[in-house]
Amino acid sequence: MNRKWKRMYFQLFLTLVFTFLVSYYISGLLKDLTKVPRPCVGLAGCPEGYSFPSRHTLIAFAITTAFFLETKNRILSSLFAVASVFIGALRVVTFVHTPTDVIAGAIIGITIGILVQRFYLFLRFYYTESK
């Protein structure tokens, strides 16, 4: 593997890790601000914590969006998108989240994916211009 490919994969890795970290933090912040109880409260096996927005869905859609914008690979991005929708659907089917939680998580995740990827793109451009 030549140097260009290594650099490209490293930049993709950094973008996805940064997207994950920002998504995780923002979803936790939103959960603490809204404090919406889960629909499964009182049932056996109900996770602790708040419901809105769905952290799993938010992170999945954020990473999918950042991956698509970074690579433009339609096949892998489509697979990631199908997996993200599947994750959201499973969260509703298992009564851990309401459809509103999942839809909001998807919208917020897409927004975070766009913003983080654009910010990281700006940093890369700024860094290469300042040399």
N, CA, C and O atoms as a GROMACS GRO file, in nm:
protein
  524
    1MET      N    1   0.085  -0.117   0.000
    1MET     CA    2   0.000   0.000   0.000
    1MET      C    3   0.090   0.124   0.000
    1MET      O    4   0.180   0.137   0.082
    2ASN      N    5   0.064   0.214  -0.092
    2ASN     CA    6   0.150   0.331  -0.101
    2ASN      C    7   0.110   0.437   0.002
    2ASN      O    8   0.010   0.424   0.073
    3ARG      N    9   0.192   0.539   0.009
    3ARG     CA   10   0.176   0.643   0.111
    3ARG      C   11   0.042   0.718   0.098
    3ARG      O   12  -0.019   0.753   0.199
    4LYS      N   13  -0.003   0.742  -0.023
    4LYS     CA   14  -0.128   0.815  -0.045
    4LYS      C   15  -0.246   0.739   0.015
    4LYS      O   16  -0.332   0.798   0.080
    5TRP      N   17  -0.250   0.608  -0.007
    5TRP     CA   18  -0.360   0.528   0.045
    5TRP      C   19  -0.356   0.521   0.197
    5TRP      O   20  -0.461   0.528   0.263
    6LYS      N   21  -0.237   0.508   0.254
    6LYS     CA   22  -0.224   0.505   0.400
    6LYS      C   23  -0.275   0.635   0.460
    6LYS      O   24  -0.345   0.634   0.562
    7ARG      N   25  -0.240   0.745   0.399
    7ARG     CA   26  -0.284   0.875   0.449
    7ARG      C   27  -0.436   0.889   0.437
    7ARG      O   28  -0.501   0.941   0.527
    8MET      N   29  -0.491   0.843   0.326
    8MET     CA   30  -0.635   0.852   0.306
    8MET      C   31  -0.710   0.769   0.410
    8MET      O   32  -0.809   0.816   0.466
    9TYR      N   33  -0.664   0.648   0.436
    9TYR     CA   34  -0.730   0.562   0.535
    9TYR      C   35  -0.713   0.617   0.676
    9TYR      O   36  -0.804   0.606   0.758
   10PHE      N   37  -0.599   0.676   0.704
   10PHE     CA   38  -0.577   0.736   0.835
   10PHE      C   39  -0.671   0.855   0.855
   10PHE      O   40  -0.727   0.872   0.963
   11GLN      N   41  -0.688   0.937   0.753
   11GLN     CA   42  -0.779   1.051   0.762
   11GLN      C   43  -0.923   1.004   0.779
   11GLN      O   44  -0.999   1.063   0.856
   12LEU      N   45  -0.961   0.899   0.708
   12LEU     CA   46  -1.095   0.842   0.724
   12LEU      C   47  -1.114   0.792   0.867
   12LEU      O   48  -1.217   0.817   0.929
   13PHE      N   49  -1.014   0.721   0.919
   13PHE     CA   50  -1.020   0.670   1.055
   13PHE      C   51  -1.037   0.784   1.155
   13PHE      O   52  -1.121   0.776   1.245
   14LEU      N   53  -0.958   0.889   1.141
   14LEU     CA   54  -0.969   1.004   1.232
   14LEU      C   55  -1.106   1.070   1.223
   14LEU      O   56  -1.163   1.108   1.325
   15THR      N   57  -1.157   1.085   1.103
   15THR     CA   58  -1.289   1.145   1.086
   15THR      C   59  -1.397   1.062   1.155
   15THR      O   60  -1.483   1.117   1.224
   16LEU      N   61  -1.392   0.931   1.138
   16LEU     CA   62  -1.494   0.844   1.198
   16LEU      C   63  -1.482   0.839   1.350
   16LEU      O   64  -1.584   0.837   1.420
   17VAL      N   65  -1.361   0.838   1.402
   17VAL     CA   66  -1.343   0.838   1.548
   17VAL      C   67  -1.392   0.970   1.606
   17VAL      O   68  -1.462   0.972   1.707
   18PHE      N   69  -1.357   1.080   1.543
   18PHE     CA   70  -1.402   1.211   1.590
   18PHE      C   71  -1.554   1.222   1.582
   18PHE      O   72  -1.617   1.278   1.671
   19THR      N   73  -1.612   1.170   1.476
   19THR     CA   74  -1.758   1.170   1.462
   19THR      C   75  -1.823   1.089   1.573
   19THR      O   76  -1.923   1.132   1.631
   20PHE      N   77  -1.767   0.973   1.603
   20PHE     CA   78  -1.821   0.890   1.711
   20PHE      C   79  -1.816   0.964   1.844
   20PHE      O   80  -1.915   0.967   1.917
   21LEU      N   81  -1.702   1.024   1.875
   21LEU     CA   82  -1.687   1.092   2.003
   21LEU      C   83  -1.782   1.211   2.017
   21LEU      O   84  -1.844   1.230   2.122
   22VAL      N   85  -1.794   1.290   1.913
   22VAL     CA   86  -1.886   1.405   1.917
   22VAL      C   87  -2.030   1.357   1.928
   22VAL      O   88  -2.108   1.414   2.005
   23SER      N   89  -2.066   1.255   1.854
   23SER     CA   90  -2.203   1.201   1.858
   23SER      C   91  -2.236   1.147   1.996
   23SER      O   92  -2.345   1.171   2.048
   24TYR      N   93  -2.144   1.074   2.054
   24TYR     CA   94  -2.166   1.017   2.187
   24TYR      C   95  -2.187   1.127   2.291
   24TYR      O   96  -2.277   1.119   2.374
   25TYR      N   97  -2.103   1.230   2.285
   25TYR     CA   98  -2.114   1.340   2.380
   25TYR      C   99  -2.244   1.417   2.362
   25TYR      O  100  -2.313   1.447   2.460
   26ILE      N  101  -2.279   1.450   2.240
   26ILE     CA  102  -2.400   1.529   2.215
   26ILE      C  103  -2.525   1.450   2.250
   26ILE      O  104  -2.620   1.506   2.304
   27SER      N  105  -2.526   1.320   2.221
   27SER     CA  106  -2.645   1.241   2.257
   27SER      C  107  -2.661   1.235   2.408
   27SER      O  108  -2.773   1.243   2.458
   28GLY      N  109  -2.552   1.220   2.480
   28GLY     CA  110  -2.560   1.220   2.626
   28GLY      C  111  -2.608   1.354   2.680
   28GLY      O  112  -2.688   1.359   2.774
   29LEU      N  113  -2.560   1.461   2.619
   29LEU     CA  114  -2.603   1.595   2.659
   29LEU      C  115  -2.752   1.615   2.634
   29LEU      O  116  -2.823   1.670   2.718
   30LEU      N  117  -2.801   1.571   2.518
   30LEU     CA  118  -2.943   1.584   2.486
   30LEU      C  119  -3.030   1.498   2.577
   30LEU      O  120  -3.139   1.539   2.617
   31LYS      N  121  -2.982   1.379   2.610
   31LYS     CA  122  -3.058   1.292   2.702
   31LYS      C  123  -3.072   1.358   2.838
   31LYS      O  124  -3.179   1.354   2.898
   32ASP      N  125  -2.964   1.421   2.887
   32ASP     CA  126  -2.969   1.487   3.017
   32ASP      C  127  -3.055   1.613   3.014
   32ASP      O  128  -3.116   1.649   3.115
   33LEU      N  129  -3.061   1.680   2.900
   33LEU     CA  130  -3.143   1.800   2.888
   33LEU      C  131  -3.292   1.768   2.879
   33LEU      O  132  -3.374   1.836   2.940
   34THR      N  133  -3.327   1.665   2.803
   34THR     CA  134  -3.469   1.636   2.780
   34THR      C  135  -3.529   1.546   2.888
   34THR      O  136  -3.644   1.564   2.926
   35LYS      N  137  -3.453   1.450   2.938
   35LYS     CA  138  -3.495   1.357   3.044
   35LYS      C  139  -3.628   1.288   3.014
   35LYS      O  140  -3.717   1.283   3.099
   36VAL      N  141  -3.640   1.236   2.893
   36VAL     CA  142  -3.760   1.162   2.852
   36VAL      C  143  -3.746   1.017   2.898
   36VAL      O  144  -3.646   0.952   2.866
   37PRO      N  145  -3.844   0.964   2.973
   37PRO     CA  146  -3.833   0.825   3.019
   37PRO      C  147  -3.850   0.726   2.902
   37PRO      O  148  -3.912   0.756   2.800
   38ARG      N  149  -3.793   0.609   2.922
   38ARG     CA  150  -3.802   0.505   2.819
   38ARG      C  151  -3.944   0.446   2.817
   38ARG      O  152  -4.012   0.446   2.920
   39PRO      N  153  -3.988   0.396   2.701
   39PRO     CA  154  -4.121   0.336   2.694
   39PRO      C  155  -4.131   0.202   2.767
   39PRO      O  156  -4.241   0.153   2.793
   40CYS      N  157  -4.017   0.142   2.799
   40CYS     CA  158  -4.019   0.010   2.863
   40CYS      C  159  -4.003   0.018   3.015
   40CYS      O  160  -3.977  -0.084   3.078
   41VAL      N  161  -4.019   0.135   3.073
   41VAL     CA  162  -4.001   0.150   3.218
   41VAL      C  163  -4.094   0.055   3.290
   41VAL      O  164  -4.214   0.050   3.263
   42GLY      N  165  -4.039  -0.022   3.384
   42GLY     CA  166  -4.116  -0.119   3.459
   42GLY      C  167  -4.110  -0.260   3.403
   42GLY      O  168  -4.149  -0.354   3.471
   43LEU      N  169  -4.062  -0.275   3.280
   43LEU     CA  170  -4.050  -0.408   3.221
   43LEU      C  171  -3.913  -0.467   3.253
   43LEU      O  172  -3.816  -0.394   3.274
   44ALA      N  173  -3.906  -0.598   3.257
   44ALA     CA  174  -3.779  -0.665   3.284
   44ALA      C  175  -3.682  -0.640   3.169
   44ALA      O  176  -3.720  -0.647   3.052
   45GLY      N  177  -3.558  -0.611   3.201
   45GLY     CA  178  -3.456  -0.591   3.100
   45GLY      C  179  -3.453  -0.453   3.039
   45GLY      O  180  -3.384  -0.430   2.940
   46CYS      N  181  -3.528  -0.360   3.095
   46CYS     CA  182  -3.530  -0.224   3.042
   46CYS      C  183  -3.399  -0.153   3.080
   46CYS      O  184  -3.363  -0.151   3.198
   47PRO      N  185  -3.329  -0.096   2.982
   47PRO     CA  186  -3.204  -0.027   3.014
   47PRO      C  187  -3.229   0.096   3.101
   47PRO      O  188  -3.337   0.155   3.099
   48GLU      N  189  -3.128   0.133   3.176
   48GLU     CA  190  -3.138   0.252   3.259
   48GLU      C  191  -3.111   0.375   3.173
   48GLU      O  192  -3.058   0.363   3.062
   49GLY      N  193  -3.146   0.489   3.222
   49GLY     CA  194  -3.120   0.613   3.151
   49GLY      C  195  -3.243   0.662   3.077
   49GLY      O  196  -3.351   0.604   3.085
   50TYR      N  197  -3.220   0.770   3.005
   50TYR     CA  198  -3.330   0.835   2.935
   50TYR      C  199  -3.340   0.787   2.790
   50TYR      O  200  -3.251   0.719   2.739
   51SER      N  201  -3.450   0.824   2.727
   51SER     CA  202  -3.483   0.770   2.596
   51SER      C  203  -3.445   0.861   2.479
   51SER      O  204  -3.395   0.813   2.377
   52PHE      N  205  -3.469   0.990   2.492
   52PHE     CA  206  -3.458   1.081   2.377
   52PHE      C  207  -3.322   1.148   2.372
   52PHE      O  208  -3.279   1.204   2.473
   53PRO      N  209  -3.254   1.145   2.260
   53PRO     CA  210  -3.271   1.070   2.137
   53PRO      C  211  -3.205   0.933   2.148
   53PRO      O  212  -3.132   0.906   2.244
   54SER      N  213  -3.229   0.848   2.052
   54SER     CA  214  -3.167   0.716   2.050
   54SER      C  215  -3.018   0.729   2.018
   54SER      O  216  -2.980   0.767   1.908
   55ARG      N  217  -2.935   0.698   2.118
   55ARG     CA  218  -2.790   0.712   2.101
   55ARG      C  219  -2.737   0.617   1.994
   55ARG      O  220  -2.651   0.656   1.915
   56HIS      N  221  -2.788   0.495   1.991
   56HIS     CA  222  -2.740   0.398   1.890
   56HIS      C  223  -2.769   0.448   1.749
   56HIS      O  224  -2.683   0.443   1.661
   57THR      N  225  -2.891   0.496   1.729
   57THR     CA  226  -2.931   0.545   1.596
   57THR      C  227  -2.853   0.670   1.559
   57THR      O  228  -2.807   0.684   1.446
   58LEU      N  229  -2.838   0.760   1.654
   58LEU     CA  230  -2.767   0.885   1.629
   58LEU      C  231  -2.623   0.857   1.585
   58LEU      O  232  -2.576   0.913   1.486
   59ILE      N  233  -2.554   0.773   1.658
   59ILE     CA  234  -2.416   0.741   1.624
   59ILE      C  235  -2.407   0.667   1.490
   59ILE      O  236  -2.318   0.695   1.410
   60ALA      N  237  -2.497   0.574   1.467
   60ALA     CA  238  -2.495   0.499   1.341
   60ALA      C  239  -2.514   0.592   1.221
   60ALA      O  240  -2.441   0.580   1.123
   61PHE      N  241  -2.610   0.682   1.228
   61PHE     CA  242  -2.634   0.773   1.116
   61PHE      C  243  -2.522   0.876   1.101
   61PHE      O  244  -2.489   0.914   0.989
   62ALA      N  245  -2.464   0.920   1.212
   62ALA     CA  246  -2.353   1.015   1.204
   62ALA      C  247  -2.233   0.952   1.136
   62ALA      O  248  -2.170   1.015   1.050
   63ILE      N  249  -2.200   0.830   1.174
   63ILE     CA  250  -2.085   0.762   1.113
   63ILE      C  251  -2.112   0.730   0.966
   63ILE      O  252  -2.023   0.743   0.883
   64THR      N  253  -2.234   0.689   0.936
   64THR     CA  254  -2.270   0.662   0.796
   64THR      C  255  -2.255   0.787   0.711
   64THR      O  256  -2.200   0.782   0.601
   65THR      N  257  -2.305   0.900   0.761
   65THR     CA  258  -2.297   1.025   0.687
   65THR      C  259  -2.153   1.069   0.667
   65THR      O  260  -2.113   1.106   0.557
   66ALA      N  261  -2.075   1.065   0.775
   66ALA     CA  262  -1.934   1.105   0.764
   66ALA      C  263  -1.858   1.013   0.669
   66ALA      O  264  -1.773   1.059   0.592
   67PHE      N  265  -1.888   0.884   0.674
   67PHE     CA  266  -1.821   0.789   0.584
   67PHE      C  267  -1.855   0.820   0.439
   67PHE      O  268  -1.766   0.823   0.353
   68PHE      N  269  -1.982   0.844   0.411
   68PHE     CA  270  -2.023   0.874   0.274
   68PHE      C  271  -1.957   1.002   0.223
   68PHE      O  272  -1.905   1.006   0.112
   69LEU      N  273  -1.957   1.107   0.306
   69LEU     CA  274  -1.899   1.234   0.262
   69LEU      C  275  -1.748   1.226   0.246
   69LEU      O  276  -1.689   1.296   0.164
   70GLU      N  277  -1.686   1.141   0.325
   70GLU     CA  278  -1.539   1.130   0.319
   70GLU      C  279  -1.494   1.043   0.202
   70GLU      O  280  -1.392   1.074   0.140
   71THR      N  281  -1.567   0.936   0.171
   71THR     CA  282  -1.519   0.842   0.069
   71THR      C  283  -1.597   0.847  -0.062
   71THR      O  284  -1.541   0.813  -0.167
   72LYS      N  285  -1.722   0.887  -0.059
   72LYS     CA  286  -1.810   0.885  -0.177
   72LYS      C  287  -1.832   0.742  -0.230
   72LYS      O  288  -1.871   0.724  -0.345
   73ASN      N  289  -1.807   0.644  -0.146
   73ASN     CA  290  -1.826   0.504  -0.184
   73ASN      C  291  -1.974   0.470  -0.164
   73ASN      O  292  -2.020   0.452  -0.051
   74ARG      N  293  -2.047   0.461  -0.273
   74ARG     CA  294  -2.192   0.440  -0.266
   74ARG      C  295  -2.231   0.301  -0.215
   74ARG      O  296  -2.332   0.287  -0.146
   75ILE      N  297  -2.154   0.201  -0.248
   75ILE     CA  298  -2.190   0.064  -0.209
   75ILE      C  299  -2.175   0.046  -0.058
   75ILE      O  300  -2.269   0.003   0.009
   76LEU      N  301  -2.058   0.080  -0.004
   76LEU     CA  302  -2.039   0.066   0.140
   76LEU      C  303  -2.128   0.162   0.219
   76LEU      O  304  -2.180   0.127   0.325
   77SER      N  305  -2.147   0.283   0.167
   77SER     CA  306  -2.234   0.378   0.234
   77SER      C  307  -2.378   0.329   0.237
   77SER      O  308  -2.449   0.349   0.336
   78SER      N  309  -2.421   0.264   0.130
   78SER     CA  310  -2.556   0.206   0.127
   78SER      C  311  -2.570   0.094   0.230
   78SER      O  312  -2.673   0.083   0.296
   79LEU      N  313  -2.466   0.013   0.242
   79LEU     CA  314  -2.469  -0.093   0.344
   79LEU      C  315  -2.473  -0.034   0.484
   79LEU      O  316  -2.546  -0.083   0.571
   80PHE      N  317  -2.395   0.072   0.507
   80PHE     CA  318  -2.398   0.139   0.636
   80PHE      C  319  -2.536   0.199   0.662
   80PHE      O  320  -2.586   0.192   0.775
   81ALA      N  321  -2.598   0.257   0.560
   81ALA     CA  322  -2.730   0.317   0.576
   81ALA      C  323  -2.835   0.212   0.610
   81ALA      O  324  -2.920   0.233   0.696
   82VAL      N  325  -2.830   0.099   0.542
   82VAL     CA  326  -2.924  -0.010   0.573
   82VAL      C  327  -2.903  -0.058   0.716
   82VAL      O  328  -3.000  -0.084   0.788
   83ALA      N  329  -2.778  -0.071   0.757
   83ALA     CA  330  -2.749  -0.112   0.896
   83ALA      C  331  -2.801  -0.009   0.995
   83ALA      O  332  -2.853  -0.045   1.100
   84SER      N  333  -2.788   0.119   0.963
   84SER     CA  334  -2.836   0.225   1.052
   84SER      C  335  -2.987   0.221   1.066
   84SER      O  336  -3.040   0.236   1.177
   85VAL      N  337  -3.057   0.201   0.956
   85VAL     CA  338  -3.203   0.190   0.961
   85VAL      C  339  -3.244   0.066   1.040
   85VAL      O  340  -3.338   0.071   1.119
   86PHE      N  341  -3.172  -0.042   1.021
   86PHE     CA  342  -3.199  -0.166   1.094
   86PHE      C  343  -3.178  -0.146   1.244
   86PHE      O  344  -3.257  -0.195   1.325
   87ILE      N  345  -3.072  -0.075   1.282
   87ILE     CA  346  -3.047  -0.046   1.423
   87ILE      C  347  -3.162   0.034   1.481
   87ILE      O  348  -3.212   0.003   1.589
   88GLY      N  349  -3.205   0.138   1.410
   88GLY     CA  350  -3.317   0.219   1.457
   88GLY      C  351  -3.446   0.139   1.470
   88GLY      O  352  -3.519   0.154   1.567
   89ALA      N  353  -3.472   0.054   1.372
   89ALA     CA  354  -3.594  -0.028   1.377
   89ALA      C  355  -3.591  -0.125   1.495
   89ALA      O  356  -3.693  -0.146   1.562
   90LEU      N  357  -3.475  -0.183   1.521
   90LEU     CA  358  -3.464  -0.275   1.635
   90LEU      C  359  -3.485  -0.204   1.768
   90LEU      O  360  -3.539  -0.262   1.861
   91ARG      N  361  -3.443  -0.078   1.777
   91ARG     CA  362  -3.462  -0.003   1.900
   91ARG      C  363  -3.611   0.020   1.927
   91ARG      O  364  -3.655   0.023   2.042
   92VAL      N  365  -3.689   0.037   1.820
   92VAL     CA  366  -3.834   0.057   1.836
   92VAL      C  367  -3.903  -0.077   1.864
   92VAL      O  368  -3.988  -0.085   1.952
   93VAL      N  369  -3.866  -0.180   1.792
   93VAL     CA  370  -3.929  -0.312   1.806
   93VAL      C  371  -3.909  -0.369   1.946
   93VAL      O  372  -3.997  -0.436   1.999
   94THR      N  373  -3.793  -0.343   2.005
   94THR     CA  374  -3.765  -0.396   2.139
   94THR      C  375  -3.818  -0.305   2.250
   94THR      O  376  -3.790  -0.329   2.368
   95PHE      N  377  -3.893  -0.202   2.214
   95PHE     CA  378  -3.956  -0.108   2.308
   95PHE      C  379  -3.856  -0.033   2.396
   95PHE      O  380  -3.888   0.008   2.507
   96VAL      N  381  -3.735  -0.015   2.345
   96VAL     CA  382  -3.636   0.063   2.418
   96VAL      C  383  -3.652   0.211   2.384
   96VAL      O  384  -3.620   0.298   2.465
   97HIS      N  385  -3.701   0.239   2.262
   97HIS     CA  386  -3.723   0.376   2.216
   97HIS      C  387  -3.855   0.386   2.143
   97HIS      O  388  -3.910   0.286   2.095
   98THR      N  389  -3.905   0.508   2.135
   98THR     CA  390  -4.024   0.534   2.054
   98THR      C  391  -3.978   0.572   1.912
   98THR      O  392  -3.861   0.604   1.893
   99PRO      N  393  -4.067   0.567   1.815
   99PRO     CA  394  -4.027   0.609   1.680
   99PRO      C  395  -3.974   0.754   1.676
   99PRO      O  396  -3.885   0.785   1.597
  100THR      N  397  -4.029   0.840   1.761
  100THR     CA  398  -3.981   0.979   1.767
  100THR      C  399  -3.835   0.984   1.810
  100THR      O  400  -3.756   1.062   1.755
  101ASP      N  401  -3.798   0.903   1.908
  101ASP     CA  402  -3.659   0.898   1.955
  101ASP      C  403  -3.565   0.858   1.841
  101ASP      O  404  -3.458   0.916   1.824
  102VAL      N  405  -3.607   0.759   1.765
  102VAL     CA  406  -3.523   0.706   1.657
  102VAL      C  407  -3.514   0.805   1.541
  102VAL      O  408  -3.406   0.827   1.487
  103ILE      N  409  -3.625   0.864   1.503
  103ILE     CA  410  -3.624   0.962   1.393
  103ILE      C  411  -3.541   1.083   1.430
  103ILE      O  412  -3.462   1.132   1.349
  104ALA      N  413  -3.558   1.132   1.553
  104ALA     CA  414  -3.477   1.246   1.598
  104ALA      C  415  -3.329   1.208   1.603
  104ALA      O  416  -3.244   1.289   1.566
  105GLY      N  417  -3.299   1.087   1.648
  105GLY     CA  418  -3.161   1.041   1.651
  105GLY      C  419  -3.101   1.037   1.511
  105GLY      O  420  -2.985   1.073   1.492
  106ALA      N  421  -3.180   0.992   1.414
  106ALA     CA  422  -3.131   0.986   1.276
  106ALA      C  423  -3.104   1.127   1.221
  106ALA      O  424  -3.001   1.150   1.159
  107ILE      N  425  -3.197   1.218   1.243
  107ILE     CA  426  -3.180   1.356   1.192
  107ILE      C  427  -3.062   1.425   1.258
  107ILE      O  428  -2.981   1.488   1.190
  108ILE      N  429  -3.051   1.412   1.389
  108ILE     CA  430  -2.939   1.474   1.460
  108ILE      C  431  -2.808   1.408   1.419
  108ILE      O  432  -2.707   1.476   1.402
  109GLY      N  433  -2.809   1.276   1.401
  109GLY     CA  434  -2.690   1.205   1.359
  109GLY      C  435  -2.642   1.248   1.222
  109GLY      O  436  -2.522   1.267   1.202
  110ILE      N  437  -2.733   1.263   1.128
  110ILE     CA  438  -2.696   1.310   0.994
  110ILE      C  439  -2.637   1.449   1.001
  110ILE      O  440  -2.537   1.479   0.935
  111THR      N  441  -2.698   1.534   1.081
  111THR     CA  442  -2.648   1.671   1.097
  111THR      C  443  -2.507   1.672   1.158
  111THR      O  444  -2.419   1.743   1.110
  112ILE      N  445  -2.488   1.592   1.261
  112ILE     CA  446  -2.355   1.584   1.324
  112ILE      C  447  -2.253   1.528   1.226
  112ILE      O  448  -2.141   1.579   1.219
  113GLY      N  449  -2.290   1.426   1.150
  113GLY     CA  450  -2.199   1.368   1.051
  113GLY      C  451  -2.154   1.472   0.949
  113GLY      O  452  -2.036   1.477   0.913
  114ILE      N  453  -2.247   1.553   0.902
  114ILE     CA  454  -2.213   1.658   0.805
  114ILE      C  455  -2.122   1.762   0.868
  114ILE      O  456  -2.019   1.799   0.811
  115LEU      N  457  -2.160   1.810   0.986
  115LEU     CA  458  -2.083   1.916   1.052
  115LEU      C  459  -1.941   1.870   1.089
  115LEU      O  460  -1.845   1.944   1.066
  116VAL      N  461  -1.929   1.752   1.144
  116VAL     CA  462  -1.797   1.703   1.184
  116VAL      C  463  -1.709   1.679   1.062
  116VAL      O  464  -1.592   1.714   1.063
  117GLN      N  465  -1.764   1.621   0.958
  117GLN     CA  466  -1.684   1.595   0.838
  117GLN      C  467  -1.640   1.727   0.775
  117GLN      O  468  -1.526   1.739   0.731
  118ARG      N  469  -1.729   1.824   0.769
  118ARG     CA  470  -1.693   1.955   0.711
  118ARG      C  471  -1.589   2.026   0.797
  118ARG      O  472  -1.497   2.088   0.744
  119PHE      N  473  -1.602   2.017   0.929
  119PHE     CA  474  -1.506   2.078   1.018
  119PHE      C  475  -1.369   2.013   1.001
  119PHE      O  476  -1.267   2.082   0.994
  120TYR      N  477  -1.366   1.881   0.996
  120TYR     CA  478  -1.240   1.811   0.979
  120TYR      C  479  -1.180   1.841   0.842
  120TYR      O  480  -1.058   1.852   0.829
  121LEU      N  481  -1.263   1.855   0.739
  121LEU     CA  482  -1.215   1.892   0.606
  121LEU      C  483  -1.152   2.031   0.610
  121LEU      O  484  -1.048   2.054   0.549
  122PHE      N  485  -1.215   2.124   0.682
  122PHE     CA  486  -1.161   2.259   0.698
  122PHE      C  487  -1.025   2.254   0.767
  122PHE      O  488  -0.932   2.322   0.726
  123LEU      N  489  -1.014   2.173   0.873
  123LEU     CA  490  -0.887   2.163   0.944
  123LEU      C  491  -0.777   2.107   0.854
  123LEU      O  492  -0.664   2.156   0.857
  124ARG      N  493  -0.810   2.007   0.775
  124ARG     CA  494  -0.710   1.950   0.683
  124ARG      C  495  -0.667   2.054   0.580
  124ARG      O  496  -0.549   2.065   0.549
  125PHE      N  497  -0.764   2.130   0.527
  125PHE     CA  498  -0.732   2.233   0.428
  125PHE      C  499  -0.646   2.341   0.492
  125PHE      O  500  -0.546   2.384   0.433
  126TYR      N  501  -0.684   2.385   0.610
  126TYR     CA  502  -0.609   2.489   0.679
  126TYR      C  503  -0.468   2.443   0.711
  126TYR      O  504  -0.372   2.520   0.698
  127TYR      N  505  -0.455   2.317   0.753
  127TYR     CA  506  -0.324   2.263   0.789
  127TYR      C  507  -0.234   2.255   0.666
  127TYR      O  508  -0.116   2.289   0.676
  128THR      N  509  -0.286   2.212   0.552
  128THR     CA  510  -0.203   2.201   0.433
  128THR      C  511  -0.171   2.337   0.374
  128THR      O  512  -0.066   2.353   0.312
  129GLU      N  513  -0.259   2.437   0.391
  129GLU     CA  514  -0.235   2.570   0.340
  129GLU      C  515  -0.132   2.645   0.424
  129GLU      O  516  -0.060   2.730   0.372
  130SER      N  517  -0.123   2.613   0.551
  130SER     CA  518  -0.034   2.687   0.640
  130SER      C  519   0.111   2.639   0.632
  130SER      O  520   0.199   2.701   0.692
  131LYS      N  521   0.137   2.532   0.562
  131LYS     CA  522   0.275   2.480   0.551
  131LYS      C  523   0.359   2.564   0.460
  131LYS      O  524   0.477   2.534   0.439
   0.00000   0.00000   0.00000
